[in-house]
Structure formats: structure tokens, C-alpha cells
Amino acid sequence: MIKVFHYTSPGVRTHVANVYTSSLEEAFRLTQNIDGSWSQGQFFEDGEENRDFDNRVELLVPLIQDDNGKIFGLRSTMMFDEMELNDKISIRIYVVKAAGFALKPITPFENINQIGVA
């Protein structure tokens, strides 16, 4: 599983989804709005199929609804967002780059806090 974090404002990282894959590239692709909205259900309110829906994506944050009841999905994963890969041996955080991903260096103390041992 890969945890997807979006930066919602400078310095504020929000865990928006879990993607059930071991591939960073696939997690990135599955959190893109291309033919619909990755963060909304299999069908839109009007009954149209959401072609970006994938049941391997678990949405973790509520969607915004305007005063008229229109629901807005989340933005696509983009540069500077982060993906966390936990392979039960270590936790690695990758930053989304213009092309690919870069491993984010973390200190051992940060790693301990991330797995809940403090």
C-alpha cells in the first residue's frame, strides 16, 4: 500500500488516500483526474460512469460540496506531493518530481514517530 499526501497549503501535508499497489508510478496514475475524478465514486450524480474511479484507491478526506449540492473531487497528485511506501521493514517517503520520484531523506527519529513508536 502507498499513502498519498497532498500539500494543501505551504507546509501543510494532508494524507488524502491509500492506494493498494506497490508501484509509485501506478499510485500516481490512479490519483490523476483524466477522464473523470479519481476521488469520486464509480458513477457521478447524473449516472455517468467515472472512468477515473478505481477500487484500489481509498479516499481518506471528505469532498467539498457547494451550496447547490455540487460535489467537487480532489485535485490530481502533482509535483512536490509525497508518497509513503511502507514495506514492513522500512518507511520510505518519495517526493513527486517533474519526471519521476525522489527519495526524501528522513532522520531515524522521524521514522520512529511515523510508525507510532515514540
C-alpha positions as semicolon CSV with decimal commas, in nm:
position;residue;x (nm);y (nm);z (nm)
1;M;0,000;0,000;0,000
2;I;0,112;0,353;-0,076
3;K;-0,005;0,653;0,124
4;V;-0,062;0,966;-0,086
5;F;-0,009;1,307;0,071
6;H;-0,109;1,635;-0,096
7;Y;0,026;1,970;0,011
8;T;-0,292;2,169;0,074
9;S;-0,106;2,489;0,168
10;P;0,261;2,573;0,226
11;G;0,398;2,330;0,482
12;V;0,065;2,151;0,535
13;R;0,073;1,789;0,421
14;T;-0,261;1,600;0,417
15;H;-0,296;1,223;0,388
16;V;-0,563;1,211;0,115
17;A;-0,561;0,848;0,002
18;N;-0,427;0,498;0,036
19;V;-0,356;0,327;-0,294
20;Y;-0,338;-0,051;-0,283
21;T;-0,039;-0,111;-0,508
22;S;0,336;-0,135;-0,456
23;S;0,420;0,083;-0,758
24;L;0,476;0,457;-0,716
25;E;0,403;0,506;-1,086
26;E;0,071;0,326;-1,058
27;A;-0,027;0,517;-0,741
28;F;0,049;0,841;-0,925
29;R;-0,155;0,736;-1,231
30;L;-0,450;0,627;-1,017
31;T;-0,465;0,968;-0,848
32;Q;-0,493;1,170;-1,169
33;N;-0,810;1,339;-1,298
34;I;-0,804;1,247;-1,668
35;D;-1,144;1,108;-1,769
36;G;-1,335;1,194;-1,453
37;S;-1,236;1,229;-1,090
38;W;-1,015;0,976;-0,911
39;S;-1,157;1,082;-0,574
40;Q;-1,524;1,032;-0,654
41;G;-1,726;0,712;-0,681
42;Q;-1,775;0,477;-0,973
43;F;-2,067;0,685;-1,103
44;F;-2,133;1,058;-1,093
45;E;-2,459;1,201;-0,956
46;D;-2,604;1,213;-1,311
47;G;-2,539;0,839;-1,357
48;E;-2,242;0,886;-1,590
49;E;-1,957;0,641;-1,535
50;N;-1,648;0,790;-1,368
51;R;-1,366;0,648;-1,581
52;D;-1,102;0,756;-1,327
53;F;-1,258;0,551;-1,046
54;D;-1,052;0,256;-0,926
55;N;-1,140;0,045;-0,622
56;R;-0,770;0,021;-0,528
57;V;-0,790;0,387;-0,418
58;E;-0,922;0,454;-0,068
59;L;-1,020;0,820;-0,020
60;L;-0,944;0,946;0,332
61;V;-1,073;1,304;0,330
62;P;-1,423;1,445;0,279
63;L;-1,504;1,609;-0,053
64;I;-1,624;1,968;-0,073
65;Q;-1,988;2,035;-0,156
66;D;-2,113;2,380;-0,258
67;D;-2,441;2,544;-0,151
68;N;-2,618;2,393;-0,455
69;G;-2,511;2,039;-0,365
70;K;-2,242;2,004;-0,634
71;I;-1,958;1,781;-0,512
72;F;-1,600;1,865;-0,606
73;G;-1,334;1,596;-0,623
74;L;-0,974;1,638;-0,516
75;R;-0,702;1,765;-0,744
76;S;-0,458;1,533;-0,915
77;T;-0,137;1,431;-0,741
78;M;0,135;1,667;-0,864
79;M;0,492;1,783;-0,815
80;F;0,605;1,818;-0,453
81;D;0,328;1,593;-0,321
82;E;0,455;1,288;-0,135
83;M;0,401;0,914;-0,142
84;E;0,488;0,692;0,151
85;L;0,583;0,332;0,089
86;N;0,587;0,101;0,390
87;D;0,726;-0,243;0,310
88;K;0,708;-0,364;0,675
89;I;1,085;-0,327;0,704
90;S;1,115;0,046;0,650
91;I;0,913;0,351;0,561
92;R;1,029;0,548;0,260
93;I;0,883;0,880;0,153
94;Y;0,910;0,986;-0,210
95;V;0,856;1,337;-0,342
96;V;0,683;1,366;-0,679
97;K;0,916;1,537;-0,926
98;A;0,861;1,672;-1,279
99;A;0,976;1,333;-1,404
100;G;0,966;1,051;-1,152
101;F;1,020;1,048;-0,778
102;A;1,298;1,137;-0,535
103;L;1,356;0,964;-0,203
104;K;1,307;1,213;0,079
105;P;1,574;1,181;0,345
106;I;1,436;1,142;0,696
107;T;1,613;1,109;1,027
108;P;1,578;0,790;1,234
109;F;1,376;0,989;1,490
110;E;1,125;1,094;1,221
111;N;1,097;0,733;1,107
112;I;1,019;0,617;1,464
113;N;0,748;0,880;1,503
114;Q;0,588;0,783;1,172
115;I;0,535;0,425;1,278
116;G;0,389;0,528;1,613
117;V;0,676;0,434;1,843
118;A;0,772;0,737;2,047
